[in-house]
Amino acid sequence: MSDNDSLKSEVRDFWDSGSCGEIYAEGLADLDYYKEHSKVRYELEPYLCDFAKFNEGLDKDVLEIGVGMGADHLE
């Protein structure tokens, strides 16, 4: 295997191990798990909601491309 193939494999393994921010998700029930993730995400990055202007997407078709757990998509 070439160095390039090895690096690609390492990167793939990294992203396959979990979604961005998944370490902040806690809870036994699915709803609690995702709510906790969202809560911590916006506590750690409080500027995000103002920057992303989520409210401007209301009633519009929006394409979200991300690698996280969907907290921004729900907004």
LUMDREN-324186 format. One record per residue: residue number from 1; residue in three letters; y negated, z, x of N, C-alpha, C in turn. Coordinates in pm, whole numbers. Layout:
<robas>
   num   residu     n_py     n_pz     n_px    ca_py    ca_pz    ca_px     c_py     c_pz     c_px
   NUM      ala        Y        Z        X        Y        Z        X        Y        Z        X
...
</robas>
This chain:
<robas>
   num   residu     n_py     n_pz     n_px    ca_py    ca_pz    ca_px     c_py     c_pz     c_px
     1      met      118        0       85        0        0        0     -124        0       89
     2      ser     -222      -83       57     -345      -89      136     -433       32      105
     3      asp     -532       55      194     -626      165      171     -699      148       39
     4      asn     -732       23        5     -802       -7     -120     -714       30     -241
     5      asp     -586       -6     -234     -494       28     -343     -478      179     -355
     6      ser     -474      247     -242     -460      392     -242     -582      458     -306
     7      leu     -701      408     -270     -824      462     -328     -828      438     -478
     8      lys     -791      319     -521     -787      289     -665     -692      384     -736
     9      ser     -580      410     -675     -481      501     -734     -537      643     -746
    10      glu     -608      689     -642     -669      822     -646     -774      832     -755
    11      val     -856      729     -768     -961      728     -871     -897      728    -1010
    12      arg     -795      646    -1029     -724      641    -1158     -665      778    -1191
    13      asp     -603      842    -1094     -543      974    -1117     -650     1076    -1154
    14      phe     -766     1068    -1090     -875     1160    -1120     -917     1148    -1266
    15      trp     -942     1024    -1312     -989     1003    -1448     -879     1026    -1551
    16      asp     -756     1008    -1514     -645     1034    -1605     -618     1183    -1622
    17      ser     -668     1265    -1531     -640     1409    -1537     -717     1479    -1648
    18      gly     -827     1421    -1695     -903     1483    -1803    -1036     1414    -1823
    19      ser    -1092     1429    -1940    -1222     1371    -1973    -1333     1451    -1907
    20      cys    -1447     1387    -1888    -1564     1457    -1833    -1597     1576    -1922
    21      gly    -1613     1690    -1860    -1651     1811    -1933    -1538     1883    -2002
    22      glu    -1418     1833    -1992    -1305     1895    -2060    -1282     2039    -2014
    23      ile    -1323     2071    -1893    -1304     2208    -1841    -1383     2310    -1922
    24      tyr    -1485     2264    -1996    -1567     2355    -2076    -1514     2374    -2218
    25      ala    -1414     2299    -2255    -1359     2306    -2391    -1258     2421    -2398
    26      glu    -1279     2508    -2494    -1188     2621    -2514    -1168     2641    -2663
    27      gly    -1053     2689    -2698    -1024     2718    -2838     -884     2675    -2872
    28      leu     -823     2747    -2961     -686     2716    -3001     -682     2604    -3104
    29      ala     -776     2605    -3195     -782     2499    -3296     -864     2383    -3241
    30      asp     -829     2262    -3280     -899     2144    -3230    -1049     2152    -3254
    31      leu    -1089     2193    -3374    -1231     2200    -3408    -1303     2296    -3315
    32      asp    -1245     2413    -3291    -1306     2510    -3200    -1317     2455    -3058
    33      tyr    -1215     2385    -3016    -1209     2326    -2882    -1326     2230    -2860
    34      tyr    -1347     2141    -2956    -1454     2042    -2943    -1592     2102    -2966
    35      lys    -1603     2200    -3056    -1732     2266    -3078    -1777     2340    -2952
    36      glu    -1683     2407    -2886    -1717     2480    -2765    -1761     2384    -2655
    37      his    -1694     2271    -2645    -1733     2171    -2546    -1876     2124    -2570
    38      ser    -1908     2091    -2695    -2044     2044    -2727    -2147     2152    -2697
    39      lys    -2118     2274    -2736    -2211     2385    -2715    -2244     2399    -2566
    40      val    -2142     2404    -2484    -2163     2422    -2341    -2231     2299    -2280
    41      arg    -2193     2181    -2326    -2255     2058    -2272    -2406     2061    -2288
    42      tyr    -2454     2096    -2406    -2598     2095    -2430    -2668     2219    -2377
    43      glu    -2594     2325    -2347    -2652     2440    -2275    -2673     2403    -2128
    44      leu    -2578     2331    -2070    -2588     2291    -1929    -2689     2179    -1909
    45      glu    -2705     2094    -2009    -2795     1979    -2000    -2887     1975    -2122
    46      pro    -2977     2073    -2134    -3058     2086    -2256    -3153     1970    -2279
    47      tyr    -3184     1893    -2180    -3276     1779    -2192    -3210     1658    -2258
    48      leu    -3077     1659    -2268    -3004     1541    -2312    -3042     1491    -2451
    49      cys    -3052     1579    -2545    -3081     1536    -2684    -3217     1468    -2694
    50      asp    -3319     1524    -2629    -3451     1460    -2631    -3447     1326    -2559
    51      phe    -3378     1321    -2446    -3371     1198    -2368    -3296     1088    -2443
    52      ala    -3182     1123    -2503    -3097     1023    -2569    -3151      979    -2705
    53      lys    -3238     1058    -2765    -3296     1024    -2895    -3188      989    -2998
    54      phe    -3091     1079    -3009    -2978     1057    -3101    -3024     1027    -3243
    55      asn    -3132     1094    -3285    -3180     1075    -3423    -3221      931    -3453
    56      glu    -3256      854    -3351    -3294      714    -3373    -3174      625    -3407
    57      gly    -3054      676    -3389    -2935      598    -3422    -2886      620    -3565
    58      leu    -2952      709    -3639    -2911      740    -3775    -2906      615    -3862
    59      asp    -2796      594    -3928    -2773      480    -4018    -2777      344    -3947
    60      lys    -2752      344    -3818    -2747      218    -3742    -2608      203    -3681
    61      asp    -2568       81    -3655    -2446       56    -3580    -2478       78    -3433
    62      val    -2403      167    -3369    -2429      202    -3231    -2300      188    -3152
    63      leu    -2309      123    -3038    -2195      114    -2948    -2215      218    -2840
    64      glu    -2127      317    -2838    -2132      419    -2734    -2021      389    -2634
    65      ile    -2059      381    -2509    -1961      360    -2404    -1967      484    -2316
    66      gly    -1859      557    -2314    -1859      680    -2236    -1721      716    -2187
    67      val    -1718      818    -2104    -1591      865    -2049    -1569     1012    -2081
    68      gly    -1647     1063    -2175    -1637     1204    -2207    -1552     1231    -2329
    69      met    -1579     1344    -2392    -1498     1389    -2505    -1558     1355    -2640
    70      gly    -1671     1287    -2643    -1727     1242    -2769    -1839     1326    -2826
    71      ala    -1887     1426    -2752    -1994     1511    -2804    -2118     1429    -2839
    72      asp    -2156     1337    -2751    -2274     1256    -2777    -2249     1160    -2893
    73      his    -2129     1109    -2903    -2095     1019    -3014    -2117     1089    -3148
    74      leu    -2080     1214    -3157    -2099     1288    -3282    -2245     1308    -3315
    75      glu    -2329     1315    -3214    -2473     1331    -3238    -2531     1204    -3296
</robas>
